[in-house]
Amino acid sequence: MNRPGPPDGAAPPGGPGRPEGGRPEGPDTELLARVFLSRVLEPGDVIGGRWVRELGAQTVARRLRDGAPPLPGVSGKRWAGLCARAVRADPERDLAVARETGVRFVHPGGTEWPAQLDDLEDARPTGLWVRGRPSLRMWALRSVALVGARACTDYGAHMAATLAAGLTERGWVVVSGGAYGIDGAAHRGTLAGAGATVAVLACGVDRPYPRGHTGLITRIAQQGLVIGELPPGEHPTPSRFIVRNRVIAALTRGTVVVEAAHRSGSLVTARAAQRLGRHTMGVPGPATSALSAGVHELLRGGATLVTDAAEVAELIGDIGELAPERRGPVLPRDLLPPETRQILAALPARGAPTAAEIARGARTTPDDAVAGLYELRSLGYVERHGDGWKLTRQAVISGRRDPEPC
């Protein structure tokens, strides 16, 4: 079992698992061991995660640094590669560099660790590097992911920013990946509303990527949080982007995909959310748009269609967070009694039929037709022309606004 420890702090000399002076292993050595493993193991390494679960982080770190016989589940060649990385790892230096840039290390068992990440089981991060003042654990309690295409359309960027702003107004934390396109629009929409946003990076949090978003990610760190599994100085790779997405999915209550092609990385996030039992949502786009094809396939596979922040909050929020009822406008004729509406519907657009003729069309008696016609006359819908009755201009215009019958 992992011993709880602080998210950061001074580390004793000697390296992970080897405290000097014969002192028993404690919280600081657990911290150092996990920082060490974040440098040696790749994010999402389920074999390494199993080692940590079964043996503990400090034992695994010691075995790697000592070059002991391989642990189960890896070839000799891969074990040699891990040991070579272990020789170059310096957790104390990583912590010192992190502190200089305002970064802390949060790991399982610590007070700031979000417990929902434990749902990843052996793919759980050994720890997270966090840049920003707020508590990651507290922010993650009421968070939602907004992800989508990098090469998005104006429609997609508008929807992402609008959703983010609406969720911000409702007190939700918006989580995304800091990338171009939908991610950037979601972060900007949140920041514009003075809201809370978290960027989950596939590199060291001290090296913003993409470089074109350096200003945006710096602002996120000032107003929100920037987090990642990789230690300071690490660069992103295609595989790291993919495995990063599982953290976005696990950290949040649900994932909303805004524009995604069939081979979009954002669909990886959505499918990870589905496997974890999180809510999965999609914003529909034009049926002819290749950038919405992945979202539509996701919706066909069981995701929930959403069009605004209220619908997202209704799905992932607490009891009582209901979206408003959706319906068309209420027209004056909607307020008429059913019998009177039936008489009004029996009048033709042209001509002036008699009350008896109107009664036949309305399937009622002439007396009831006359009573209804005088009621409609008082409301300005009809006027009398000799023995006949005719629709007024007001009634004709009102009828044009009615939906066509199916």
LUMDRENLUM-299812 format. One line per field, with one value per residue (C-alpha): residue in one letter; residue number from 0; x, y, z. Coordinates in pm, whole numbers, plus 50000, padded with zeros to 5 digits. Each point is the difference from the previous one (the first is absolute). Example, Ala and Ser with C-alpha at 12.3 -4.5 7.8 and 13.67 -1.06 7.14 Angstrom:
voro = c(a|s)
guse = c(0|1)
east = c(51230|50137)
north = c(49550|50344)
up = c(50780|49934)
//
This chain:
voro = c(m|n|r|p|g|p|p|d|g|a|a|p|p|g|g|p|g|r|p|e|g|g|r|p|e|g|p|d|t|e|l|l|a|r|v|f|l|s|r|v|l|e|p|g|d|v|i|g|g|r|w|v|r|e|l|g|a|q|t|v|a|r|r|l|r|d|g|a|p|p|l|p|g|v|s|g|k|r|w|a|g|l|c|a|r|a|v|r|a|d|p|e|r|d|l|a|v|a|r|e|t|g|v|r|f|v|h|p|g|g|t|e|w|p|a|q|l|d|d|l|e|d|a|r|p|t|g|l|w|v|r|g|r|p|s|l|r|m|w|a|l|r|s|v|a|l|v|g|a|r|a|c|t|d|y|g|a|h|m|a|a|t|l|a|a|g|l|t|e|r|g|w|v|v|v|s|g|g|a|y|g|i|d|g|a|a|h|r|g|t|l|a|g|a|g|a|t|v|a|v|l|a|c|g|v|d|r|p|y|p|r|g|h|t|g|l|i|t|r|i|a|q|q|g|l|v|i|g|e|l|p|p|g|e|h|p|t|p|s|r|f|i|v|r|n|r|v|i|a|a|l|t|r|g|t|v|v|v|e|a|a|h|r|s|g|s|l|v|t|a|r|a|a|q|r|l|g|r|h|t|m|g|v|p|g|p|a|t|s|a|l|s|a|g|v|h|e|l|l|r|g|g|a|t|l|v|t|d|a|a|e|v|a|e|l|i|g|d|i|g|e|l|a|p|e|r|r|g|p|v|l|p|r|d|l|l|p|p|e|t|r|q|i|l|a|a|l|p|a|r|g|a|p|t|a|a|e|i|a|r|g|a|r|t|t|p|d|d|a|v|a|g|l|y|e|l|r|s|l|g|y|v|e|r|h|g|d|g|w|k|l|t|r|q|a|v|i|s|g|r|r|d|p|e|p|c)
guse = c(0|1|2|3|4|5|6|7|8|9|10|11|12|13|14|15|16|17|18|19|20|21|22|23|24|25|26|27|28|29|30|31|32|33|34|35|36|37|38|39|40|41|42|43|44|45|46|47|48|49|50|51|52|53|54|55|56|57|58|59|60|61|62|63|64|65|66|67|68|69|70|71|72|73|74|75|76|77|78|79|80|81|82|83|84|85|86|87|88|89|90|91|92|93|94|95|96|97|98|99|100|101|102|103|104|105|106|107|108|109|110|111|112|113|114|115|116|117|118|119|120|121|122|123|124|125|126|127|128|129|130|131|132|133|134|135|136|137|138|139|140|141|142|143|144|145|146|147|148|149|150|151|152|153|154|155|156|157|158|159|160|161|162|163|164|165|166|167|168|169|170|171|172|173|174|175|176|177|178|179|180|181|182|183|184|185|186|187|188|189|190|191|192|193|194|195|196|197|198|199|200|201|202|203|204|205|206|207|208|209|210|211|212|213|214|215|216|217|218|219|220|221|222|223|224|225|226|227|228|229|230|231|232|233|234|235|236|237|238|239|240|241|242|243|244|245|246|247|248|249|250|251|252|253|254|255|256|257|258|259|260|261|262|263|264|265|266|267|268|269|270|271|272|273|274|275|276|277|278|279|280|281|282|283|284|285|286|287|288|289|290|291|292|293|294|295|296|297|298|299|300|301|302|303|304|305|306|307|308|309|310|311|312|313|314|315|316|317|318|319|320|321|322|323|324|325|326|327|328|329|330|331|332|333|334|335|336|337|338|339|340|341|342|343|344|345|346|347|348|349|350|351|352|353|354|355|356|357|358|359|360|361|362|363|364|365|366|367|368|369|370|371|372|373|374|375|376|377|378|379|380|381|382|383|384|385|386|387|388|389|390|391|392|393|394|395|396|397|398|399|400|401|402|403|404|405)
east = c(50000|50129|50074|49837|50238|49998|49980|50342|50269|50367|50140|50259|50330|50071|49738|49676|49987|50347|49977|50333|50085|49775|49684|49677|49831|49733|49786|50300|50144|49658|49990|50352|49920|49697|50185|50272|49744|49839|50337|50063|49658|49793|49651|49735|50248|49768|50284|50185|49672|49952|50349|49920|49670|50149|50342|49970|50163|50309|50081|49951|50221|50273|49990|50032|50284|50192|49961|49861|49863|49703|49660|49730|49827|50289|50278|50365|50045|49721|50119|50347|49849|49811|50312|50193|49738|50015|50374|49937|49696|50053|49678|50153|50105|49654|49837|50242|49934|49627|50008|50189|49720|49713|49920|49913|49970|49670|49984|49761|49957|50063|49735|49969|49972|49664|49864|49813|50334|50022|49733|50282|50136|50345|49995|49972|50272|50284|49938|49915|50208|49774|50053|49756|49866|49657|49954|49982|49792|49738|49977|49966|49690|49785|50173|49909|50224|49954|50205|49995|50176|50316|49908|49651|49749|49871|49683|50197|50207|49684|49823|50302|50040|49626|49976|50304|49859|49662|50156|50211|49685|49865|50310|50166|50374|50082|50279|50170|50335|50137|50022|49902|49638|49725|50230|50121|49648|49876|50282|49948|49625|50056|50267|49786|49731|50252|49941|50204|50184|50259|50239|50130|50327|50189|50336|50168|49781|50298|50015|49662|49901|49903|50237|49737|49795|50278|49812|49671|50152|50186|49671|49832|50274|49935|49621|49959|50215|50241|50072|50186|50158|50343|50277|50153|50163|49826|49875|49676|49981|49700|49957|50010|49711|49791|50069|49954|49636|49918|50089|49758|49727|50061|50042|49658|49635|49940|50153|49845|50135|49958|50096|50210|50087|49996|50371|49995|50192|49705|49803|50266|49908|49630|50046|50219|49721|49749|50222|50032|49624|50014|49740|50086|49842|50026|49906|49849|50113|49902|49942|50231|50293|50290|50099|49670|49999|50179|49758|49701|50144|50050|49636|49889|50205|49814|50139|49750|49927|50045|49967|50069|50142|49661|49965|50353|49937|49670|50180|50305|49879|49817|49629|49803|50246|49745|50018|49700|49720|50055|49696|49901|49844|49646|49770|49675|49788|50169|49811|49658|49775|50026|49644|50067|50331|49814|49749|50284|50176|49682|50004|50167|50268|49770|49625|49728|49815|49684|49986|49832|50284|50259|49817|50026|50374|50050|49778|49779|49646|49907|49914|50339|50164|49822|50103|50360|50002|49883|50271|50259|49856|50052|50366|50052|50037|49684|49756|49644|49914|49623|49905|50361|50313|50352|50346|50158|50351|50119|49871|50161|50340|49970|49919|50315|50208|49851|50208|49881|49802|50182)
north = c(50000|50349|50215|50345|50290|50371|50117|50159|50079|49951|49661|49807|49911|49655|49956|49803|49702|50066|50247|50075|49930|49694|50211|49813|50075|50266|50250|50180|49680|49912|50341|49955|49651|50118|50299|49755|49769|50291|50043|49630|49855|50126|50132|49729|49713|49736|49755|50263|50090|49640|49994|50310|49854|49665|50104|50369|50297|49997|49635|50039|50310|49815|49699|50222|50207|49695|49823|49696|49700|50101|50029|49777|50099|50152|49866|50034|50258|50220|49965|50111|50306|50090|49956|50226|50270|49941|50076|50345|50077|50252|50057|50259|50209|49964|50123|50293|50104|49966|50218|50272|50016|49982|49634|49735|49621|49842|49624|49727|50017|50374|50245|50159|49676|49965|49660|49953|49942|49672|49867|49964|49714|49893|50278|50257|50268|49955|50366|50333|50315|50295|50365|50249|50093|49827|49653|49741|49763|50264|50129|49651|49930|50213|49989|49917|49937|50191|49851|49986|50057|50205|50117|50103|50215|50340|49820|49759|50275|50201|49702|49911|50356|50038|49668|50089|50341|49850|49731|50266|50193|49683|49949|49720|49956|49953|49750|49968|49923|50345|49918|50210|50002|49885|49970|50358|50132|49821|50144|50351|49984|49911|50263|50269|49929|50011|49628|49700|49795|49720|49918|49641|49991|49713|50153|50167|50276|50236|49968|50108|49819|50094|50297|50216|49958|50105|50316|49815|49724|50258|50179|49670|49939|50345|49967|49622|49686|49841|49633|49709|49664|50074|50164|50340|50036|49703|50043|49859|49705|49865|49711|50232|50203|49684|49874|50353|49983|49732|50251|50257|49735|49869|50340|50132|49903|49994|50072|50218|49961|50303|49909|49691|49807|49621|49985|50277|49967|50157|49681|49816|50223|49932|49623|50004|50189|49735|49719|50182|50045|50377|50191|50039|50278|50133|50324|49925|50174|49996|49650|50090|50110|49755|50181|49895|49642|49866|50178|49859|49650|50055|50104|49691|49796|50120|50347|50271|50285|50344|50347|50234|50022|49948|49657|49905|50110|49810|49678|50021|50233|49953|49928|50308|50135|49971|50150|50217|49832|50044|50105|50245|50340|50013|50170|50178|49735|49734|50152|49950|49717|49689|50042|50362|49909|49736|50261|50239|49724|49935|50350|50014|50257|50149|50038|50058|49672|49998|49877|49678|49933|50071|49766|49716|50057|50019|49693|50190|50145|50334|50147|49908|50134|50337|50020|49925|50245|50286|49910|50009|50331|50157|49886|50146|49671|50021|50256|49967|50067|49977|49640|49888|50012|50084|49982|50333|50095|49933|49642|49935|50126|49798|49687|50040|49983|49667|49690|49810|49686|49672)
up = c(50000|49916|50298|49993|49952|49930|49639|50024|50250|50076|49914|50201|49827|49870|49723|49999|50229|50143|50288|50165|50359|50017|50042|49927|49670|50037|49815|49849|49855|49859|49833|49860|49877|49805|49855|49895|49836|49815|49828|49932|49914|49709|50083|49988|50040|50145|50070|50202|50166|50103|50150|50205|50116|50100|50133|50082|49829|50220|49933|49625|49997|50194|49768|49693|50141|50122|49664|50180|49807|49782|50157|49847|49677|49801|49782|50095|49726|50128|50359|49892|49834|50317|50211|49761|50049|50375|50007|49855|50221|50280|50195|50231|49703|49842|50321|50024|49640|50060|50309|49812|49743|50250|49930|50258|49981|50105|50047|50123|50375|50012|50113|49655|49801|49813|50105|49670|49826|50193|49762|49745|50211|49875|49738|50280|49990|50246|50074|49838|49963|50079|49913|50152|50343|50032|50146|49722|50212|50079|49645|49856|50211|49769|49665|49640|49699|49673|49716|49623|49670|49969|49649|50103|49814|50112|50110|50217|50161|50070|50158|50216|50128|50061|50184|50213|50088|50089|50218|50170|50091|50160|50212|49801|49944|49630|49925|49661|49840|49917|49627|49701|49886|50235|50304|49966|49941|50314|50214|49860|50051|50365|50060|49836|50258|50287|50046|50108|49738|50005|49716|49996|49804|49835|50097|50294|50141|49988|49618|49855|49683|49736|50006|49838|50318|50239|50093|50044|50215|50210|50060|50092|50257|50149|50012|50017|49984|49753|50073|49844|50077|49855|50202|49920|49661|49835|49644|49854|49761|49803|50242|50300|49860|49975|50353|50139|49897|50258|50275|49855|49991|50351|50164|49894|50046|49626|49660|49729|49646|49773|49641|49938|49688|49996|50100|50258|50325|50181|49930|50202|50293|49951|49979|50310|50177|49890|50132|50332|50030|49951|49802|49631|49794|49648|49827|49658|49683|49632|49864|49711|50221|50032|50321|50160|49868|50308|50234|49812|50022|50374|50034|49812|50246|50307|50082|50092|49760|50159|49853|50292|50351|50165|49837|50106|50359|50011|49907|50223|50275|50325|50040|49900|49741|49722|49655|49904|49806|49626|49797|49732|50071|50139|49746|50097|49828|50220|50293|49844|50123|49777|49864|49903|49835|49798|49875|49911|49809|49796|49848|49656|49918|49733|49985|50258|50079|50210|50358|49882|49753|50267|50240|49751|49957|50378|50063|50242|50010|49835|50341|50143|49685|50039|50368|49911|49709|50220|50254|49721|49878|50344|49986|49654|49809|49781|49869|49870|49635|49959|50074|49971|50210|49889|50155|50091|49891|50356|49985|49661|50121|50321|49801|49795|50318|50101|49925|49699|50085|49950)
//
